[in-house]
Amino acid sequence: MRKTTSLKVDEELWKKVKITCILKGIDISDYLEELIKKDLSKKEIKNEK
């Protein structure tokens, strides 16, 4: 299940994200979720050491 939320993001950065997602043919939500998952997994690996 997904949670609806709002974020404040730099306008130029947001434009780049939107363009990236359009070019990749993916939803922004999916893109952000994947980035968050990757970041969290990196942190988990560091915490295991």
Contacts in CASP RR format, 6 or more apart in sequence:
PFRMAT RR
TARGET T0000
AUTHOR 0000-0000-0000
METHOD contacts of the structure
MODEL  1
MRKTTSLKVDEELWKKVKITCILKGIDISDYLEELIKKDLSKKEIKNEK
2 29 0 8 1.000
9 17 0 8 1.000
17 28 0 8 1.000
17 31 0 8 1.000
17 32 0 8 1.000
18 28 0 8 1.000
20 31 0 8 1.000
21 27 0 8 1.000
21 28 0 8 1.000
21 31 0 8 1.000
24 31 0 8 1.000
END
